[in-house]
Structure formats: C-alpha cells, structure tokens
Amino acid sequence: MIIMISMNKSVKVWLLAMFTLVGGGLFTSCNEDPEYFTLPTYPDEMHVRSSVEEIVLNKGIADQTAVTLTWDKATSPISASDEVTYKVCLYPSAQKDLKSEYIETGTTQQLQLTHDQLNSMVARWTLPGQPVKVTAQVLNNVNNEQKYVRPEVSTVEFVVTGYEKYPAFLYMVITDQEGATTTQRLEQRQLGTGIYEVSLNMVPCTFHFQTSEAAYPGYGVNADGTLDYITEGSYKEYSSTAVGSRTVIVDTNNPYNDCRVLDIVQLPTPGLIWICGNGCSVGWNTNTTEGRMQMTGSAREPYYYSWTGDFNAGGEFKIGLGNGWGDQFFYAPVENADPVSDHRLLMYRFQDDGGDLKWVPSVSGRYTLTLSLLATDMWTKFEPAN
C-alpha cells in the first residue's frame, strides 16, 4: 500500500511539472506577435500620365475630350501569358475616400474623359468655379487562374475647375405672333436632375431658354431639334403652334438634350389621384392614404401614376380625383372592363356625364395598376407586382 501511494504522488508531481512547462510555453507564445500572410507588392510599371496639368472645364464643348490619361503596359509576375486589364478612378487629392466609380478600360492603356464626364465628378467635390486638385488612380488586374496578384497602383495629379451644370432654374423667353415677349420660369421637379418643367397656357410662338435672367448663357435649338448651348452671339429659336394648357419639359442631359411641349392631363387637384372599390383592398373609401396613387414616372416622364396592392376578382373599382363621390373620376371605358385585357383610358368626368362605369378585374392577387396621363397617349397597364 505504501508503494502504491508513493507512485501516485510521483505521477502527480510529474504531471504538475508537465503542465507547468506547457502552460509556460503557451503564455510565452501569447506574448509574441502573430505572423500573418501578406501578399507581395510590385513596383509601379504603369507610370500614368495626364494630358493636362490644369484645366478649366467648358460647358460649351461638353462632349469634347477634356483630359486623356495614358499609362505603360503592366506585366504579370506569374506568367507572361496572363492577360492584364485596367480600371481607373478619380478623387480629390485631399479626400481619398471620395473616389468616383471605377471605369474599366479592358486591355486599353488609355482613358479619355469629356468635359461633361469630368465635370460630373468634380461637381461632387467642390463648387463650380473653384479649382480642385484631382488624383487619377490606375489599377491593373492580372488574370491568373491559380494565383491572385495584388494590383499595381499608379497615380497622377492635375487641377480641375468645373462649371455649373444644373442652374436652379431655366427661363423660357416667349415671343408670340404679335411680337410681345413674356418669360416663364422652369423648375426642377427633382433637384439635381437637370430636367426642368413648367405648365402654362400656350399660343403659337417662338422661344428660347436662359440659365438666368441675363441673356447668356442659354439654349437655342440645333438643326436636329436638340438643345444648342450658347454663350454669345445669335441662335435659332424653338417654335410651337400649340394652343391651350401645355407642359414644357427641358432635359439638359445626354443623350436627350431636348425640349418637349407636352399635352399632359391636368388633374383637378395636382397630384391627387386615388383608387377605391371592393375590387381592391381599399374598399369603398374615398381619398385614403392607402389608396393614393403615386407618380412613378421619372422627372422626364411625370405623367405616369401607379398603385400597387391587392385586387379581388369579380370586384369593382374606379379612380377618384377629388375628396368624395360628387367629384370627378376616371371611369372604365365600358361597364365591367377587365384591366387585365382592356387598357383603354378615357378622360376623367363626372358620373352624370356617362354613367358609373367601373373596372372589374378577372384575377385576384397583388398587382400594379399604372395610368399614362399623356393626353395624346392615354392607357392603363395591369401587371403582377414584384
């Protein structure tokens, strides 16, 4: 018995010693800095260059090249047969976190930016007319199937002064057939879009646009109907034979650069349009938040309105434009018209001017009902909601 107890004590002492050694090793390891795998870096072979050191951008030549970036060919450190492609971004040198989106150039060792493209970037970083130092950064991508290669980075700086791309307003200077001149101010429905709009009563006339109350700069019309940006001298005016309420929409963006005189249905209360009926989830409740239709067209197409919700097969619905039953509605083109197959849309009216005709959907489920309120092209669309 004494021998067994002695052996157990010896084992305990041995185990304690071993744990002490292992534990000490563990604590020693924790005090050492861990080693992480790092990708090797490679020197800049590209040496990107800019065609300009400083440039003042010009809206009058927006589509012309403002700067050309060129660089030398980069090679793969893995295999000479690897394809190398490139991408470029720009950012203000003092704020590297404000990078533009990368522009892919493929295997081409050059990128040209127009005055308009460069100005769109610079407008995010500084006010028009204020110079800013810009860094152009080129990255390469080595296409190797086995290994990832860290891209090389090449940068160059140049100074850019931008212009005001989107003034707050445009001014439509109208001359009627009697020679009388009036001015209408166009506003942006959505600020920063460069799409301007005004609704007015038109008479046969000619017109052009100014970016301020001064005569220049402004817009006349080119031979192909597009906007002609003018900073001085003569220009050709737009002409119109329209009579009555019209909406003038000017889009100063590429590729449109156009002016359209549109006959858009003028709602009794601008923007107020709603759906009701037991053919939809709104029920027979007038002018509810749940039933309100929303303008879903862009600033360029403000004549599309939609409602997304649950429709009930066999139920009825109509579209109201006021506060209650005595106001005007969009009614179905015929009694029990199925919006799935009948896409006609007639001008709104009072019930007594043609009867209480309602739509009756043949399907149940979640759908989007869209109306086109362009007076020359009125229609409905009924499609499953995403």
Sequence and secondary structure as in RCSB ss.txt:
>XXXX:A:sequence
MIIMISMNKSVKVWLLAMFTLVGGGLFTSCNEDPEYFTLPTYPDEMHVRSSVEEIVLNKGIADQTAVTLTWDKAT
SPISASDEVTYKVCLYPSAQKDLKSEYIETGTTQQLQLTHDQLNSMVARWTLPGQPVKVTAQVLNNVNNEQKYVR
PEVSTVEFVVTGYEKYPAFLYMVITDQEGATTTQRLEQRQLGTGIYEVSLNMVPCTFHFQTSEAAYPGYGVNADG
TLDYITEGSYKEYSSTAVGSRTVIVDTNNPYNDCRVLDIVQLPTPGLIWICGNGCSVGWNTNTTEGRMQMTGSAR
EPYYYSWTGDFNAGGEFKIGLGNGWGDQFFYAPVENADPVSDHRLLMYRFQDDGGDLKWVPSVSGRYTLTLSLLA
TDMWTKFEPAN
>XXXX:A:secstr
 HHHHHHHHHHHHHHHHHHHHHHHHHHHHHTS                EES SEEE  GGGTTSEEEEEE     
 SS TT EEEEEEEEEETT TTS    EEEET SEEEEEHHHHHHHHTTTS TT EEEEEEEEEEEEE SS    
  EEEEEEEEE   SS SEEEEEEEETTS EEEEEEEESSTTS EEEEEEEE SEEEEEESSSSS SEEEE TTS
SEEEESSS    EEE   EEEEEEEE STTT EEEEE B   SSTT  EEEBTTBTTBS SS TTTB EE S TT
 TTEEEEEEEE TT  BEEE SSSTTS EE  SSTTB TTT  B    B GGGT    B  S  EEEEEEEEEET
TEEEEEEEE  
